[in-house]
Amino acid sequence: MKKFLIVETADFKKEFSKLPKEMRARFRKQFKRVEENPFAVGKTLGSRFFRELKNCGYRAYFVILEAKVMVLFVGTSGKKDQQDKIRGIRERIKRFGAASYLLGKIYKFGENDD
């Protein structure tokens, strides 16, 4: 199977940078597995193309753009604001489609990390 390109939205990049360093390291390990087969990693959130990864109370949300062989990380949350974040992502996907995230600034995973 071809590796998926991992990209992140500007919002994801900003939110991710605020997570504790050890959580970012754990998620980065999971991102490598997502690159290999995003359908085999994480919990589905109402669609096989919208999923979450979990680590010690933190979540990272991603959308699989299968036709583009791309995985787009779109947000993070803690357990407390999980439902609001999921609802917001679903609403955007429903109104504009998952590819709407590509209209904003995106980064190849790890690009311009501090």
Backbone hydrogen bonds, N-H to C=O, Kabsch-Sander energy under -0.5 kcal/mol:
donor,donor_aa,acceptor,acceptor_aa,energy
4,F,35,E,-2.9
5,L,69,V,-2.5
7,V,5,L,-0.6
7,V,71,V,-2.9
8,E,107,Y,-2.5
9,T,73,F,-2.4
10,A,105,K,-1.4
13,K,9,T,-2.6
14,K,10,A,-2.3
15,E,11,D,-2.7
16,F,12,F,-3.5
17,S,13,K,-1.8
18,K,14,K,-0.6
18,K,15,E,-1.1
19,L,16,F,-1.4
23,M,20,P,-0.8
24,R,20,P,-2.1
25,A,21,K,-2.1
26,R,22,E,-1.8
27,F,23,M,-2.7
28,R,24,R,-2.4
29,K,25,A,-1.5
30,Q,26,R,-1.7
31,F,27,F,-2.6
32,K,28,R,-1.3
33,R,29,K,-0.9
34,V,30,Q,-2.0
35,E,31,F,-2.1
36,E,32,K,-1.0
37,N,33,R,-2.1
40,A,37,N,-1.8
41,V,38,P,-0.7
43,K,52,E,-2.3
45,L,47,S,-0.9
45,L,50,F,-2.8
47,S,50,F,-0.6
50,F,47,S,-1.3
51,R,62,F,-2.7
52,E,43,K,-2.0
53,L,60,A,-2.5
55,N,58,Y,-2.3
58,Y,55,N,-2.4
59,R,77,S,-2.9
60,A,53,L,-2.0
61,Y,75,G,-3.2
62,F,51,R,-2.6
63,V,72,L,-2.5
64,I,49,F,-2.9
65,L,63,V,-0.6
65,L,70,M,-3.0
66,E,64,I,-0.9
68,K,65,L,-1.1
69,V,65,L,-0.5
69,V,66,E,-1.3
70,M,65,L,-1.7
71,V,5,L,-3.1
72,L,63,V,-3.0
73,F,7,V,-3.0
73,F,71,V,-0.6
74,V,61,Y,-2.2
74,V,72,L,-0.5
75,G,61,Y,-1.1
77,S,59,R,-1.8
79,K,57,G,-1.0
82,Q,79,K,-0.9
85,K,81,D,-2.1
86,I,82,Q,-2.6
87,R,83,Q,-2.5
88,G,84,D,-2.2
89,I,85,K,-2.3
90,R,86,I,-2.8
91,E,87,R,-2.5
92,R,88,G,-2.0
93,I,89,I,-2.5
94,K,90,R,-2.9
95,R,91,E,-2.6
96,F,92,R,-2.9
97,G,92,R,-0.7
97,G,93,I,-1.8
100,S,97,G,-1.7
101,Y,98,A,-1.6
102,L,99,A,-1.8
103,L,100,S,-1.5
104,G,101,Y,-0.8
107,Y,8,E,-2.5
109,F,6,I,-2.9
111,E,108,K,-2.7
113,D,110,G,-1.3
